[in-house]
Amino acid sequence: MSDLPPSPPVDPDRVARQRHFAISLFRLSGAFIVMFGFLAIAQRFSWVQGTKAKAFGTIMVLTGLFQFVIVPRLLAALFRKRPPE
């Protein structure tokens, strides 16, 4: 009753491409968040001005840097620990 169909074979090259794509996507989105934060600090948006813009921009820049530098390293370490199943 609990017979499951066999899982398809895992292609290590395909898994490596998917992991590289995920890491690259996090880096790219982190760079965009950093640029958005610098634009907010420069008060280029009408919806946030003054000291609020500087605080908001600083938070965005720090978040973007974390996503650009730290998250890809964490993902790479995670991917090294678990071989493809």
N, CA and C atoms as an extended XYZ file, in Angstrom:
255
Properties=species:S:1:pos:R:3:atomname:S:1:resname:S:1:resid:I:1 pbc="F F F"
N         0.802       -1.195        0.000 N   MET     1
C         0.000        0.000        0.000 CA  MET     1
C         0.846        1.261        0.000 C   MET     1
N         1.986        1.233        0.646 N   SER     2
C         2.797        2.438        0.743 CA  SER     2
C         3.924        2.440       -0.283 C   SER     2
N         3.693        1.762       -1.398 N   ASP     3
C         4.716        1.741       -2.439 CA  ASP     3
C         4.780        3.100       -3.127 C   ASP     3
N         5.919        3.719       -3.034 N   LEU     4
C         6.134        4.992       -3.698 CA  LEU     4
C         6.924        4.757       -4.970 C   LEU     4
N         6.655        5.543       -5.982 N   PRO     5
C         7.449        5.373       -7.203 CA  PRO     5
C         8.899        5.768       -6.922 C   PRO     5
N         9.823        5.151       -7.599 N   PRO     6
C        11.228        5.477       -7.358 CA  PRO     6
C        11.508        6.941       -7.748 C   PRO     6
N        12.346        7.575       -6.965 N   SER     7
C        12.671        8.965       -7.266 CA  SER     7
C        13.622        9.011       -8.458 C   SER     7
N        13.495       10.041       -9.272 N   PRO     8
C        14.369       10.131      -10.444 CA  PRO     8
C        15.814       10.357      -10.001 C   PRO     8
N        16.772        9.961      -10.819 N   PRO     9
C        18.172       10.162      -10.455 CA  PRO     9
C        18.511       11.663      -10.395 C   PRO     9
N        19.376       12.008       -9.476 N   VAL    10
C        19.754       13.403       -9.277 CA  VAL    10
C        20.980       13.708      -10.123 C   VAL    10
N        20.870       14.766      -10.909 N   ASP    11
C        21.995       15.212      -11.732 CA  ASP    11
C        22.801       16.234      -10.932 C   ASP    11
N        24.028       15.904      -10.519 N   PRO    12
C        24.811       16.832       -9.685 CA  PRO    12
C        25.105       18.157      -10.381 C   PRO    12
N        25.253       18.144      -11.703 N   ASP    13
C        25.507       19.402      -12.420 CA  ASP    13
C        24.295       20.318      -12.348 C   ASP    13
N        23.118       19.742      -12.475 N   ARG    14
C        21.898       20.553      -12.401 CA  ARG    14
C        21.718       21.139      -11.000 C   ARG    14
N        21.993       20.344       -9.973 N   VAL    15
C        21.897       20.826       -8.593 CA  VAL    15
C        22.899       21.949       -8.360 C   VAL    15
N        24.106       21.799       -8.875 N   ALA    16
C        25.130       22.836       -8.718 CA  ALA    16
C        24.710       24.132       -9.411 C   ALA    16
N        24.111       24.025      -10.598 N   ARG    17
C        23.637       25.228      -11.305 CA  ARG    17
C        22.525       25.918      -10.523 C   ARG    17
N        21.605       25.129       -9.961 N   GLN    18
C        20.517       25.707       -9.177 CA  GLN    18
C        21.047       26.409       -7.927 C   GLN    18
N        22.010       25.819       -7.282 N   ARG    19
C        22.586       26.430       -6.080 CA  ARG    19
C        23.346       27.701       -6.431 C   ARG    19
N        24.091       27.678       -7.511 N   HIS    20
C        24.810       28.873       -7.954 CA  HIS    20
C        23.825       29.994       -8.307 C   HIS    20
N        22.741       29.640       -8.955 N   PHE    21
C        21.715       30.621       -9.304 CA  PHE    21
C        21.105       31.241       -8.050 C   PHE    21
N        20.835       30.419       -7.033 N   ALA    22
C        20.250       30.932       -5.795 CA  ALA    22
C        21.205       31.895       -5.098 C   ALA    22
N        22.474       31.536       -5.019 N   ILE    23
C        23.453       32.414       -4.384 CA  ILE    23
C        23.597       33.708       -5.171 C   ILE    23
N        23.635       33.617       -6.490 N   SER    24
C        23.764       34.817       -7.324 CA  SER    24
C        22.540       35.718       -7.187 C   SER    24
N        21.374       35.129       -7.074 N   LEU    25
C        20.145       35.905       -6.925 CA  LEU    25
C        20.136       36.668       -5.598 C   LEU    25
N        20.610       36.033       -4.535 N   PHE    26
C        20.697       36.730       -3.248 CA  PHE    26
C        21.684       37.887       -3.326 C   PHE    26
N        22.815       37.681       -3.985 N   ARG    27
C        23.802       38.764       -4.113 CA  ARG    27
C        23.226       39.920       -4.923 C   ARG    27
N        22.568       39.616       -6.017 N   LEU    28
C        22.008       40.663       -6.862 CA  LEU    28
C        20.927       41.448       -6.129 C   LEU    28
N        20.051       40.754       -5.427 N   SER    29
C        19.003       41.463       -4.696 CA  SER    29
C        19.595       42.281       -3.557 C   SER    29
N        20.655       41.801       -2.924 N   GLY    30
C        21.332       42.585       -1.890 CA  GLY    30
C        21.917       43.866       -2.452 C   GLY    30
N        22.493       43.788       -3.651 N   ALA    31
C        23.051       44.987       -4.284 CA  ALA    31
C        21.943       45.995       -4.599 C   ALA    31
N        20.798       45.517       -5.051 N   PHE    32
C        19.683       46.428       -5.332 CA  PHE    32
C        19.161       47.083       -4.054 C   PHE    32
N        19.124       46.332       -2.970 N   ILE    33
C        18.675       46.898       -1.694 CA  ILE    33
C        19.648       47.966       -1.217 C   ILE    33
N        20.952       47.731       -1.390 N   VAL    34
C        21.954       48.732       -1.013 CA  VAL    34
C        21.764       50.002       -1.845 C   VAL    34
N        21.579       49.857       -3.148 N   MET    35
C        21.371       51.036       -3.996 CA  MET    35
C        20.103       51.778       -3.596 C   MET    35
N        19.056       51.054       -3.287 N   PHE    36
C        17.805       51.673       -2.847 CA  PHE    36
C        18.021       52.442       -1.550 C   PHE    36
N        18.799       51.862       -0.638 N   GLY    37
C        19.099       52.539        0.615 CA  GLY    37
C        19.879       53.827        0.405 C   GLY    37
N        20.853       53.811       -0.495 N   PHE    38
C        21.614       55.029       -0.774 CA  PHE    38
C        20.733       56.104       -1.423 C   PHE    38
N        19.797       55.685       -2.258 N   LEU    39
C        18.861       56.653       -2.830 CA  LEU    39
C        17.968       57.260       -1.757 C   LEU    39
N        17.570       56.463       -0.781 N   ALA    40
C        16.751       56.977        0.314 CA  ALA    40
C        17.558       57.942        1.176 C   ALA    40
N        18.828       57.616        1.426 N   ILE    41
C        19.678       58.521        2.207 CA  ILE    41
C        19.846       59.851        1.487 C   ILE    41
N        19.938       59.794        0.162 N   ALA    42
C        20.074       61.015       -0.635 CA  ALA    42
C        18.738       61.741       -0.796 C   ALA    42
N        17.682       61.216       -0.203 N   GLN    43
C        16.342       61.813       -0.196 CA  GLN    43
C        15.797       61.994       -1.621 C   GLN    43
N        15.902       60.957       -2.405 N   ARG    44
C        15.397       60.974       -3.782 CA  ARG    44
C        13.936       60.567       -3.890 C   ARG    44
N        13.320       60.186       -2.777 N   PHE    45
C        11.924       59.768       -2.782 CA  PHE    45
C        11.093       60.809       -2.046 C   PHE    45
N         9.936       61.136       -2.584 N   SER    46
C         9.101       62.153       -1.945 CA  SER    46
C         8.370       61.618       -0.718 C   SER    46
N         8.233       60.320       -0.596 N   TRP    47
C         7.481       59.732        0.499 CA  TRP    47
C         8.290       59.567        1.773 C   TRP    47
N         9.605       59.797        1.720 N   VAL    48
C        10.430       59.770        2.928 CA  VAL    48
C        11.483       60.862        2.794 C   VAL    48
N        11.486       61.791        3.761 N   GLN    49
C        12.391       62.934        3.717 CA  GLN    49
C        12.973       63.184        5.104 C   GLN    49
N        14.043       63.949        5.155 N   GLY    50
C        14.630       64.379        6.423 CA  GLY    50
C        15.351       63.267        7.159 C   GLY    50
N        15.264       63.308        8.473 N   THR    51
C        15.968       62.317        9.289 CA  THR    51
C        15.370       60.926        9.136 C   THR    51
N        14.091       60.869        8.806 N   LYS    52
C        13.469       59.553        8.574 CA  LYS    52
C        14.089       58.880        7.349 C   LYS    52
N        14.397       59.674        6.334 N   ALA    53
C        15.017       59.120        5.129 CA  ALA    53
C        16.401       58.572        5.443 C   ALA    53
N        17.148       59.283        6.262 N   LYS    54
C        18.493       58.817        6.607 CA  LYS    54
C        18.440       57.540        7.447 C   LYS    54
N        17.505       57.469        8.383 N   ALA    55
C        17.368       56.259        9.201 CA  ALA    55
C        16.898       55.077        8.348 C   ALA    55
N        15.898       55.321        7.512 N   PHE    56
C        15.379       54.274        6.632 CA  PHE    56
C        16.464       53.792        5.670 C   PHE    56
N        17.185       54.729        5.088 N   GLY    57
C        18.247       54.372        4.148 CA  GLY    57
C        19.359       53.590        4.805 C   GLY    57
N        19.725       53.976        6.014 N   THR    58
C        20.770       53.251        6.731 CA  THR    58
C        20.346       51.823        7.024 C   THR    58
N        19.102       51.641        7.430 N   ILE    59
C        18.594       50.292        7.679 CA  ILE    59
C        18.608       49.474        6.394 C   ILE    59
N        18.203       50.088        5.297 N   MET    60
C        18.190       49.371        4.019 CA  MET    60
C        19.606       49.003        3.573 C   MET    60
N        20.548       49.916        3.743 N   VAL    61
C        21.935       49.636        3.343 CA  VAL    61
C        22.500       48.491        4.178 C   VAL    61
N        22.278       48.513        5.481 N   LEU    62
C        22.789       47.436        6.335 CA  LEU    62
C        22.138       46.097        6.006 C   LEU    62
N        20.840       46.127        5.735 N   THR    63
C        20.144       44.901        5.344 CA  THR    63
C        20.685       44.373        4.016 C   THR    63
N        20.879       45.257        3.063 N   GLY    64
C        21.411       44.852        1.764 CA  GLY    64
C        22.822       44.303        1.858 C   GLY    64
N        23.655       44.922        2.688 N   LEU    65
C        25.017       44.410        2.866 CA  LEU    65
C        25.011       43.034        3.509 C   LEU    65
N        24.125       42.838        4.476 N   PHE    66
C        23.993       41.516        5.089 CA  PHE    66
C        23.597       40.484        4.036 C   PHE    66
N        22.635       40.843        3.201 N   GLN    67
C        22.173       39.913        2.169 CA  GLN    67
C        23.227       39.721        1.088 C   GLN    67
N        24.052       40.709        0.836 N   PHE    68
C        25.068       40.614       -0.204 CA  PHE    68
C        26.285       39.826        0.258 C   PHE    68
N        26.662       39.946        1.542 N   VAL    69
C        27.905       39.351        2.018 CA  VAL    69
C        27.664       38.081        2.839 C   VAL    69
N        26.783       38.134        3.803 N   ILE    70
C        26.648       37.054        4.779 CA  ILE    70
C        25.770       35.910        4.267 C   ILE    70
N        24.626       36.226        3.687 N   VAL    71
C        23.681       35.185        3.272 CA  VAL    71
C        24.286       34.224        2.238 C   VAL    71
N        25.009       34.690        1.208 N   PRO    72
C        25.616       33.718        0.278 CA  PRO    72
C        26.614       32.786        0.957 C   PRO    72
N        27.359       33.306        1.947 N   ARG    73
C        28.292       32.437        2.662 CA  ARG    73
C        27.557       31.392        3.487 C   ARG    73
N        26.449       31.790        4.106 N   LEU    74
C        25.650       30.831        4.864 CA  LEU    74
C        25.058       29.764        3.942 C   LEU    74
N        24.566       30.190        2.785 N   LEU    75
C        24.021       29.221        1.828 CA  LEU    75
C        25.093       28.274        1.324 C   LEU    75
N        26.280       28.795        1.029 N   ALA    76
C        27.367       27.939        0.551 CA  ALA    76
C        27.748       26.909        1.606 C   ALA    76
N        27.802       27.334        2.863 N   ALA    77
C        28.111       26.382        3.937 CA  ALA    77
C        27.011       25.332        4.069 C   ALA    77
N        25.766       25.753        3.931 N   LEU    78
C        24.646       24.811        3.997 CA  LEU    78
C        24.704       23.818        2.843 C   LEU    78
N        25.033       24.312        1.659 N   PHE    79
C        25.084       23.427        0.496 CA  PHE    79
C        26.260       22.454        0.579 C   PHE    79
N        27.339       22.846        1.239 N   ARG    80
C        28.462       21.938        1.401 CA  ARG    80
C        28.130       20.789        2.351 C   ARG    80
N        27.311       21.057        3.360 N   LYS    81
C        26.987       20.030        4.354 CA  LYS    81
C        26.092       18.948        3.810 C   LYS    81
N        25.140       19.308        2.988 N   ARG    82
C        24.129       18.354        2.526 CA  ARG    82
C        24.389       17.963        1.067 C   ARG    82
N        24.768       16.724        0.830 N   PRO    83
C        24.907       16.300       -0.571 CA  PRO    83
C        23.524       16.152       -1.204 C   PRO    83
N        23.428       16.280       -2.498 N   PRO    84
C        22.125       16.128       -3.158 CA  PRO    84
C        21.577       14.740       -2.945 C   PRO    84
N        20.286       14.667       -2.673 N   GLU    85
C        19.636       13.369       -2.418 CA  GLU    85
C        18.980       12.839       -3.657 C   GLU    85
